[in-house]
Amino acid sequence: MTATLSTRPVAAPEPEVAADAWWRGAVIYQIYPRSFADSNNDGVGDLKGITDRLDHVASLGVDGIWISPFFTSPMRDFGYDVADYCDVDPVFGTLEDFDALVVRAHALGLKVIIDQVFCHTSDQHAWFRESRQSRDNSKADWYVWAHAKPDGSPPSNWQSVFGGPAWTWDARRGQYYMHNFLPEQPQLNLHHPAVQDATLEAARFWLDRGVDGFRLDAINFAMHDPALTDNPPVTTPGKRTRPFDFQRHIYNQGHADIPVYLNRMRALTDSYGGRFTVAEVGGEDAEREMKLFTEGDDRLNSAYGFLYLYADKLTGNLLHQAETMWPGMDREGWPSWTFSNHDAPRAVSRWAAEGDRKAFAEMAMLLLMCMRGNAFVYQGEELGLPQAHVPFERLVDPEAIVNWPQTLGRDGARTPMPWRAETPWAGFSSVEPWLPVDPRHPALAAEAQEHDPASTLNATRRAIALRRAHPALRTGRLIPRGVDASLVAFEREGGGERLLCIFNLGPDAQALPAALANEAGWRRLLAVNMDGAAAGTLPPYGAYVATRA
């Protein structure tokens, strides 16, 4: 093993955190509402189900919740195709149910963050219904329309994420409309000031109802090149499972005017005080765009990408890449990190063998709590849930169905949350759910783990409590101490304290280098998978956090 002290320039100490910057270093719990809890027994989770289970979320010690879309939608992309930005889809309940959720969350000390999907709408949205009627109506240019090429082919070579051209012909207008995702998700023209105004008014609607912030979905797709320039091909291709993978996505996304729109969003949220905005940013240019979208004090508060979400393996080099992305320099934004979410296979299945998953899940949770930035925990991650197996005949994810079997899609991370082991469908519902319950999940149900101090659930609570108790973990700077493929060490410093964090990322025991093995000056605060460890050795997936003795 090789472990070296870092020579990276050390950033200035983290600034004092203002009272309204509650989000800086926060732990946010993501709820995918279709699969969290079903209160009316129709097989689909809903807002009342979330409210009924908020005590569980609060018991974790998190600062807030992020709820994936619950707006009116035909559900072609399960809520990310919005037909009305200012109402609740009946499958999830009513606006009154949402208001009750916010009241209960706030009573429990939880902030409420919701998705805003402003790159596109559903083709059933009233705006698009009007836009497609003619080329001269009041919303004719609220979406991205373009003429066919002389041979009738699409206006550019752009490809959609879900497969096929990013253009669909509409006979009523005699033009193509653009969609970066499904054809049922037409692209909004956010270059248009009126469209910006309309989306900001939708955001204001939810701010007035008490939400504490927004996650902006796929925000780097918000604006395109108006010249419709063809994207160049990928010159050094990796694995390609869809036409989208053959191109560099330079012109269909990432336009230079996106930060101007984000300035307007930030001004709106700042006018309410204490609100939080975080961008989801994926793609080949994600690092630059995340920094651009969060730079200074007038853009978004934070951003996260897919560095970990699509990684096949958790390595020290991957963590080193993350820390160098956000060194804490002047005017730099604040990062957010997540190992799992509704769009990616669960990390415990990507990164650990089946027999190691409990040990790995507990090490990974402590690692997430020790990283510099915000931590997003996906529902079921606190239980150590593995990726569910969903047979082809039960798939509902359009991406999975189109690309089967090259990609297994997102359904395996979206199956119902297991609450009680000895009940039908693990206590999620009294009827068969919209996605199957994996037979491995009931044994990991929340109630089954609740009173076991050795459970992953209670290990998660201890890790989050450690973060809350130590300003150095929440907002302090990160000082690398050494890294190799399987072992990572760093210090966190802030709030008058300095903590040492050491992690074995792999299934084999690791000998600590001499610079780290001497623990005479340190006192352990929390350890996982360290029982019976010899001095100077980290067992498989062993980890600990220590403070100056």
C-alpha positions as MATLAB code, in Angstrom:
seq = 'MTATLSTRPVAAPEPEVAADAWWRGAVIYQIYPRSFADSNNDGVGDLKGITDRLDHVASLGVDGIWISPFFTSPMRDFGYDVADYCDVDPVFGTLEDFDALVVRAHALGLKVIIDQVFCHTSDQHAWFRESRQSRDNSKADWYVWAHAKPDGSPPSNWQSVFGGPAWTWDARRGQYYMHNFLPEQPQLNLHHPAVQDATLEAARFWLDRGVDGFRLDAINFAMHDPALTDNPPVTTPGKRTRPFDFQRHIYNQGHADIPVYLNRMRALTDSYGGRFTVAEVGGEDAEREMKLFTEGDDRLNSAYGFLYLYADKLTGNLLHQAETMWPGMDREGWPSWTFSNHDAPRAVSRWAAEGDRKAFAEMAMLLLMCMRGNAFVYQGEELGLPQAHVPFERLVDPEAIVNWPQTLGRDGARTPMPWRAETPWAGFSSVEPWLPVDPRHPALAAEAQEHDPASTLNATRRAIALRRAHPALRTGRLIPRGVDASLVAFEREGGGERLLCIFNLGPDAQALPAALANEAGWRRLLAVNMDGAAAGTLPPYGAYVATRA';
ca = [
       0.000    0.000    0.000;
       1.106    3.578   -0.620;
      -0.157    6.499    1.364;
       1.267    9.956    0.901;
       0.727   13.267    2.577;
      -1.049   15.723    0.327;
       0.821   18.669   -1.188;
      -2.376   20.306   -2.415;
      -2.656   23.989   -1.393;
      -4.735   24.296    1.741;
      -7.752   26.562    1.367;
      -8.593   29.292    3.809;
     -10.577   28.273    6.909;
     -14.286   27.868    6.309;
     -16.228   31.064    7.074;
     -18.624   31.392    9.981;
     -21.978   29.917    9.025;
     -24.866   32.379    9.158;
     -27.990   31.335   11.028;
     -30.026   31.192    7.817;
     -27.407   28.951    6.140;
     -28.804   25.881    7.928;
     -28.162   23.928    4.730;
     -24.367   24.266    4.861;
     -23.194   20.810    5.866;
     -26.764   19.532    6.210;
     -27.877   15.922    5.886;
     -30.895   15.638    3.569;
     -33.028   12.492    3.268;
     -34.452   11.849   -0.193;
     -38.010   10.509   -0.432;
     -39.282    8.975   -3.657;
     -43.017    9.366   -2.927;
     -44.364    6.515   -5.090;
     -42.365    4.046   -3.032;
     -42.150    5.452    0.491;
     -45.471    4.656    2.182;
     -48.986    3.989    0.877;
     -51.656    5.427    3.189;
     -54.766    4.669    1.103;
     -53.814    1.148   -0.037;
     -53.848    1.626   -3.788;
     -50.314    0.275   -4.211;
     -48.707    3.697   -4.718;
     -47.052    5.811   -2.043;
     -48.537    9.205   -1.274;
     -48.121   12.409    0.713;
     -50.106   11.186    3.717;
     -47.890    8.124    3.788;
     -44.842   10.381    3.968;
     -46.402   12.394    6.788;
     -47.204    9.217    8.697;
     -43.575    8.099    8.504;
     -41.798   11.377    9.241;
     -41.051   10.249   12.786;
     -38.764    7.592   11.305;
     -36.969   10.208    9.205;
     -36.608   12.597   12.138;
     -35.203    9.778   14.297;
     -32.238    9.542   11.929;
     -31.132   13.031   12.936;
     -31.245   14.490    9.428;
     -31.821   18.184    8.793;
     -34.451   17.899    6.105;
     -36.167   15.931    3.379;
     -36.103   16.208   -0.379;
     -39.289   14.928   -2.001;
     -39.161   13.851   -5.640;
     -41.983   15.186   -7.865;
     -45.582   14.792   -6.705;
     -47.102   17.292   -9.142;
     -49.929   16.636  -11.604;
     -48.525   14.310  -14.245;
     -49.532   11.600  -16.731;
     -46.596    9.659  -15.204;
     -44.830    8.779  -18.423;
     -41.613    9.483  -16.488;
     -43.217    9.039  -13.067;
     -43.612   12.676  -12.123;
     -40.702   14.208  -13.996;
     -43.189   14.998  -16.775;
     -45.142   17.781  -15.080;
     -48.595   18.751  -16.368;
     -49.272   21.362  -13.661;
     -46.484   22.880  -11.590;
     -48.898   24.201   -8.967;
     -50.985   21.176   -8.000;
     -50.641   17.681   -6.554;
     -51.365   14.637   -8.681;
     -54.414   12.791   -7.275;
     -52.386    9.594   -6.917;
     -50.339   11.421   -4.260;
     -53.194   13.337   -2.601;
     -54.092   17.010   -2.461;
     -52.570   20.397   -1.766;
     -54.037   20.138    1.726;
     -52.117   16.894    2.203;
     -48.936   18.669    1.172;
     -49.617   21.537    3.576;
     -50.123   19.044    6.390;
     -46.841   17.350    5.484;
     -44.968   20.657    5.697;
     -46.530   21.474    9.077;
     -45.597   18.063   10.487;
     -42.076   18.175    9.066;
     -41.437   21.605   10.525;
     -42.811   20.482   13.886;
     -40.206   17.706   13.840;
     -37.430   20.143   12.951;
     -37.182   18.963    9.340;
     -36.778   21.311    6.394;
     -38.721   20.473    3.215;
     -37.051   20.608   -0.207;
     -38.938   19.766   -3.381;
     -37.978   19.094   -6.976;
     -38.469   21.723   -9.640;
     -38.417   20.348  -13.182;
     -38.011   23.435  -15.322;
     -36.157   22.072  -18.357;
     -39.273   20.469  -19.777;
     -42.943   19.809  -19.084;
     -45.344   17.031  -19.950;
     -46.897   17.203  -23.405;
     -50.182   17.378  -21.461;
     -49.267   20.700  -19.824;
     -51.618   23.551  -20.794;
     -48.641   25.556  -22.039;
     -47.663   22.888  -24.551;
     -51.237   22.194  -25.589;
     -51.507   25.843  -26.610;
     -48.025   26.060  -28.081;
     -48.564   23.205  -30.504;
     -51.825   24.630  -31.918;
     -50.154   27.168  -34.221;
     -47.004   29.135  -34.886;
     -48.516   32.458  -33.822;
     -50.378   31.864  -30.540;
     -49.346   33.471  -27.248;
     -47.193   30.493  -26.257;
     -45.960   29.541  -29.721;
     -42.328   30.060  -28.739;
     -42.532   28.807  -25.138;
     -41.056   25.513  -26.341;
     -38.212   24.681  -28.720;
     -39.713   24.372  -32.203;
     -37.773   24.224  -35.468;
     -38.309   23.573  -39.162;
     -37.289   20.327  -40.780;
     -34.184   20.226  -42.922;
     -34.894   20.367  -46.672;
     -34.973   16.561  -46.791;
     -37.508   16.401  -43.956;
     -35.054   15.148  -41.357;
     -34.800   16.685  -37.857;
     -33.267   20.148  -37.435;
     -30.085   18.814  -35.800;
     -28.423   15.529  -34.960;
     -29.175   15.826  -31.231;
     -30.128   12.586  -29.485;
     -32.375   12.099  -26.460;
     -31.183   10.565  -23.203;
     -33.833    7.842  -23.425;
     -33.007    6.813  -26.992;
     -33.635    8.120  -30.492;
     -33.582   11.654  -31.885;
     -34.224   14.595  -29.585;
     -36.862   15.805  -32.054;
     -40.450   14.743  -32.735;
     -42.546   15.878  -35.703;
     -45.799   17.670  -34.946;
     -48.216   17.811  -37.908;
     -50.326   20.654  -36.517;
     -47.437   23.099  -36.636;
     -45.564   21.372  -39.421;
     -42.428   21.554  -37.274;
     -40.310   19.473  -34.976;
     -40.245   20.034  -31.223;
     -37.225   19.262  -29.077;
     -37.066   16.870  -26.116;
     -33.882   15.867  -24.326;
     -35.729   12.993  -22.685;
     -39.025   11.335  -23.689;
     -41.098   12.676  -26.608;
     -43.762   13.287  -23.957;
     -41.353   15.754  -22.264;
     -41.094   18.725  -24.658;
     -38.259   21.132  -23.949;
     -39.183   24.500  -22.480;
     -37.597   27.502  -24.172;
     -35.997   29.072  -21.097;
     -34.302   31.639  -23.313;
     -37.750   33.315  -23.422;
     -38.219   35.861  -20.588;
     -41.908   34.970  -20.235;
     -41.057   31.312  -19.719;
     -38.545   32.244  -17.056;
     -41.179   34.405  -15.384;
     -43.719   31.578  -15.437;
     -41.337   29.053  -13.878;
     -40.307   31.514  -11.185;
     -43.958   32.122  -10.365;
     -44.398   28.361   -9.989;
     -41.457   28.332   -7.597;
     -43.000   31.234   -5.680;
     -46.224   29.227   -5.302;
     -44.374   26.568   -3.303;
     -42.277   29.061   -1.351;
     -45.524   30.663   -0.231;
     -46.663   27.223    0.974;
     -43.634   26.976    3.228;
     -41.048   24.905    1.363;
     -37.456   25.480    2.429;
     -35.757   25.002   -0.904;
     -35.535   23.390   -4.309;
     -33.572   20.737   -6.107;
     -33.371   21.831   -9.743;
     -33.631   18.755  -11.930;
     -31.084   18.316  -14.757;
     -30.567   22.071  -14.791;
     -27.670   21.944  -17.254;
     -30.266   20.870  -19.847;
     -32.181   24.119  -19.289;
     -30.998   25.991  -22.397;
     -29.818   24.965  -25.836;
     -27.847   26.569  -28.651;
     -30.453   28.559  -30.640;
     -28.448   27.969  -33.823;
     -29.155   24.221  -33.422;
     -25.544   23.331  -34.182;
     -24.901   19.612  -34.594;
     -23.124   17.881  -31.714;
     -19.742   16.356  -32.593;
     -19.182   12.617  -32.213;
     -17.363   11.110  -29.252;
     -13.798   10.478  -30.412;
     -12.800    8.016  -27.658;
     -16.001    6.087  -26.964;
     -16.533    3.888  -23.962;
     -19.533    1.623  -23.492;
     -22.390    2.792  -25.720;
     -25.900    1.481  -25.108;
     -27.953    4.225  -26.814;
     -27.527    6.858  -29.550;
     -27.053    9.527  -26.862;
     -23.699    7.931  -25.989;
     -22.281    8.554  -29.480;
     -22.161   12.359  -29.128;
     -20.512   15.062  -27.081;
     -23.393   17.096  -25.680;
     -22.128   20.575  -26.363;
     -25.018   22.298  -28.114;
     -28.227   20.710  -26.808;
     -27.396   21.715  -23.216;
     -25.078   23.816  -21.082;
     -25.760   27.195  -22.716;
     -23.829   30.162  -21.314;
     -27.051   31.975  -20.328;
     -28.116   29.363  -17.766;
     -26.379   31.234  -14.894;
     -28.432   34.347  -15.716;
     -31.588   32.340  -15.068;
     -30.080   30.942  -11.885;
     -29.376   34.494  -10.708;
     -33.114   35.126  -10.921;
     -33.919   31.913   -9.053;
     -31.465   32.781   -6.282;
     -32.863   36.301   -5.955;
     -36.337   34.823   -5.523;
     -35.325   32.267   -2.893;
     -33.195   34.802   -1.017;
     -36.200   37.100   -0.773;
     -37.823   34.464    1.455;
     -34.778   34.030    3.710;
     -33.102   30.805    4.747;
     -33.980   28.889    1.579;
     -31.724   26.347   -0.130;
     -31.128   25.605   -3.817;
     -29.188   22.648   -5.188;
     -28.544   21.748   -8.803;
     -28.472   18.271  -10.273;
     -25.766   18.297  -12.948;
     -24.681   15.291  -14.985;
     -22.635   14.735  -18.093;
     -19.093   15.149  -19.344;
     -18.869   18.822  -18.341;
     -20.442   18.401  -14.906;
     -17.476   19.609  -12.848;
     -17.200   22.928  -14.657;
     -20.971   23.445  -14.729;
     -21.459   22.668  -11.038;
     -18.866   25.288  -10.147;
     -20.305   27.778  -12.628;
     -23.863   27.334  -11.335;
     -22.815   27.881   -7.693;
     -20.127   30.530   -8.065;
     -20.339   33.588   -5.817;
     -23.316   34.696   -3.756;
     -25.932   35.166   -6.468;
     -26.308   31.698   -7.991;
     -27.356   28.390   -6.456;
     -26.192   27.340   -3.004;
     -24.956   23.905   -3.982;
     -24.736   21.255   -6.702;
     -24.232   17.550   -7.038;
     -23.328   15.323   -9.935;
     -23.010   11.658  -10.807;
     -19.384   11.050   -9.835;
     -20.404    8.441   -7.268;
     -23.843    7.519   -8.610;
     -22.537    5.863  -11.757;
     -19.189    4.618  -10.416;
     -18.704    0.849  -10.561;
     -16.358    0.855   -7.572;
     -15.625    3.072   -4.575;
     -11.893    3.817   -4.542;
      -9.520    6.193   -2.866;
      -8.797    7.790   -6.226;
     -12.491    8.519   -6.704;
     -12.630   10.229   -3.322;
      -9.461   12.154   -4.114;
     -11.043   13.305   -7.375;
     -14.056   14.563   -5.430;
     -12.040   16.493   -2.890;
      -9.932   18.182   -5.568;
     -13.099   19.255   -7.394;
     -14.113   21.446   -4.440;
     -10.946   22.654   -2.680;
     -12.736   25.486   -0.867;
     -11.297   28.429   -2.747;
     -12.652   31.971   -2.849;
     -16.122   32.381   -4.446;
     -16.432   28.622   -4.817;
     -19.837   27.060   -4.252;
     -20.609   24.348   -1.725;
     -20.730   20.694   -2.833;
     -23.375   18.083   -2.144;
     -22.705   14.342   -2.288;
     -24.818   11.254   -2.628;
     -23.936    7.612   -3.136;
     -27.455    6.470   -4.139;
     -30.654    7.990   -5.481;
     -33.717    7.180   -7.583;
     -31.766    7.334  -10.866;
     -28.899    4.956  -10.082;
     -28.461    1.406   -8.793;
     -28.007    1.319   -5.030;
     -24.379    1.792   -4.005;
     -24.281   -1.211   -1.688;
     -24.933   -3.473   -4.693;
     -22.545   -1.637   -7.007;
     -19.672   -1.511   -4.548;
     -19.787   -4.626   -2.345;
     -20.230   -8.375   -2.642;
     -23.456   -9.732   -1.203;
     -21.852  -11.147    1.934;
     -20.104   -7.844    2.683;
     -23.043   -5.520    2.203;
     -23.902   -4.818    5.850;
     -20.303   -3.995    6.739;
     -19.901   -1.933    3.604;
     -23.177   -0.012    4.115;
     -22.108    1.076    7.606;
     -18.626    2.111    6.526;
     -20.013    4.009    3.526;
     -22.556    5.860    5.675;
     -19.839    7.005    8.088;
     -17.726    8.072    5.126;
     -20.579   10.105    3.658;
     -21.056   11.845    7.013;
     -17.363   12.762    7.150;
     -17.082   14.267    3.678;
     -16.918   18.011    3.179;
     -20.253   19.207    1.790;
     -23.897   18.315    2.180;
     -24.866   14.642    2.453;
     -27.918   13.238    0.660;
     -29.219    9.909    1.990;
     -31.633    7.991   -0.226;
     -34.600    6.216    1.337;
     -33.632    2.685    2.354;
     -29.935    3.531    2.443;
     -30.221    3.728    6.235;
     -31.430    0.117    6.177;
     -28.654   -1.147    3.906;
     -31.108   -2.141    1.165;
     -29.517   -3.819   -1.854;
     -30.660   -3.076   -5.378;
     -33.938   -4.895   -5.969;
     -34.350   -7.406   -8.760;
     -37.238   -6.405  -11.019;
     -38.048   -8.920  -13.768;
     -38.518   -7.603  -17.288;
     -42.287   -8.144  -17.216;
     -42.564   -5.859  -14.143;
     -40.407   -3.024  -15.474;
     -42.106    0.355  -15.806;
     -39.087    2.622  -16.300;
     -39.141    3.741  -19.969;
     -35.353    3.885  -20.118;
     -35.027    0.312  -18.835;
     -37.608   -1.046  -21.235;
     -36.053    0.600  -24.308;
     -32.460   -0.315  -23.440;
     -32.999   -3.789  -21.958;
     -30.810   -5.694  -21.246;
     -27.882   -3.307  -21.751;
     -29.053   -1.139  -18.867;
     -31.290   -2.424  -16.100;
     -32.761    1.027  -15.553;
     -33.972    2.726  -12.411;
     -36.774    0.491  -11.144;
     -34.485   -1.579   -8.914;
     -33.719    1.504   -6.807;
     -37.382    2.560   -6.660;
     -39.082   -0.481   -5.157;
     -41.237   -0.058   -2.019;
     -39.684    0.878    1.291;
     -39.891   -2.059    3.750;
     -41.423   -1.047    7.070;
     -42.513   -4.312    8.731;
     -41.082   -7.745    7.987;
     -44.043   -9.955    8.886;
     -46.740   -8.234    6.827;
     -47.732   -8.404    3.166;
     -45.538   -6.278    0.940;
     -43.312   -5.389    3.905;
     -45.821   -2.981    5.390;
     -45.678   -0.581    2.457;
     -49.298   -1.271    1.440;
     -52.077   -3.799    1.978;
     -52.304   -4.425   -1.780;
     -49.706   -5.358   -4.368;
     -47.469   -2.323   -5.005;
     -46.689   -0.701   -8.324;
     -43.243   -2.343   -8.203;
     -42.464   -5.674   -6.536;
     -40.908   -5.988   -3.079;
     -37.559   -7.738   -3.353;
     -37.638  -10.908   -1.207;
     -34.390   -9.812    0.510;
     -35.884   -6.531    1.736;
     -38.452   -7.534    4.415;
     -35.713   -8.905    6.692;
     -34.136   -5.428    6.565;
     -37.386   -3.603    7.378;
     -37.229   -0.532    9.605;
     -39.136   -2.148   12.484;
     -36.935   -5.253   12.330;
     -33.825   -3.071   12.807;
     -35.257   -0.530   15.229;
     -34.266   -2.149   18.529;
     -31.074   -3.881   17.412;
     -28.091   -1.724   18.417;
     -25.949   -3.581   15.871;
     -28.310   -2.829   12.967;
     -27.439   -0.704    9.961;
     -30.297    1.611   10.924;
     -28.758    2.374   14.297;
     -25.272    2.629   12.799;
     -26.719    5.283   10.488;
     -28.152    7.180   13.449;
     -24.781    7.133   15.202;
     -22.965    8.381   12.102;
     -25.411   11.260   11.570;
     -25.313   12.146   15.287;
     -21.517   12.340   15.107;
     -21.743   14.784   12.217;
     -24.287   16.940   14.031;
     -22.158   17.017   17.176;
     -18.946   18.142   15.484;
     -18.676   21.418   13.545;
     -15.481   20.135   11.932;
     -17.488   17.424   10.140;
     -20.383   19.682    9.226;
     -18.578   22.729    7.870;
     -14.840   22.397    8.515;
     -12.102   22.187    5.947;
     -10.742   18.858    4.725;
      -7.027   18.079    4.981;
      -5.935   14.949    3.060;
      -3.638   12.591    4.949;
      -3.226    9.788    2.452;
      -4.975    7.776   -0.213;
      -4.604    4.597   -2.185;
      -7.065    2.313   -3.940;
      -8.539    0.892   -0.740;
      -7.535    3.186    2.117;
      -8.402    6.830    2.649;
      -7.427    9.136    5.486;
      -8.152   12.807    6.000;
      -8.621   15.318    8.766;
     -11.522   17.699    9.232;
     -10.799   20.965   11.000;
     -13.192   23.654   12.180;
     -15.057   24.995   15.184;
     -11.944   24.702   17.320;
     -11.513   20.958   16.759;
      -9.572   18.619   14.515;
     -10.753   15.114   13.668;
      -8.965   12.214   11.991;
     -11.077   10.047    9.654;
      -9.727    6.722    8.336;
     -11.561    4.263    6.053;
     -10.815    0.861    4.568;
     -12.873    0.801    1.383;
     -12.198   -2.831    0.581;
     -12.814   -6.429    1.697;
      -9.199   -7.085    2.768;
      -7.493   -5.954    5.957;
      -5.155   -2.994    5.546;
      -2.033   -2.089    7.520;
      -1.898    1.603    8.329;
       1.243    3.498    7.302;
       3.472    4.681   10.126;
       2.246    8.262    9.818;
      -1.272    7.102   10.719;
      -0.706    4.007   12.852;
       0.382    5.858   15.995;
      -2.843    6.658   17.841;
      -1.182    7.954   21.013;
      -2.430   11.467   20.355;
      -5.953   10.493   19.297;
      -9.140    9.303   20.986;
     -11.704    7.410   18.937;
     -15.191    8.919   18.768;
     -16.886    6.338   16.547;
     -15.754    3.168   14.824;
     -17.407    0.641   12.517;
     -16.279   -2.909   11.758;
     -13.289   -2.525   14.103;
     -14.019   -5.278   16.653;
     -10.911   -7.322   17.378;
      -8.664   -5.243   15.137;
      -4.943   -5.484   15.771;
      -3.107   -2.235   16.469;
      -2.234   -0.393   13.293;
      -4.637   -2.468   11.194;
      -7.979   -1.750    9.594;
     -10.202   -4.837    9.161;
     -12.288   -5.228    5.997;
     -14.492   -2.137    5.695;
     -13.136   -0.904    9.011;
     -13.324    2.812    9.737;
     -13.089    5.228   12.613;
     -13.176    8.899   13.497;
     -10.890   10.195   16.246;
     -10.263   13.484   18.015;
      -7.154   14.875   19.643;
      -6.719   13.162   23.009;
];
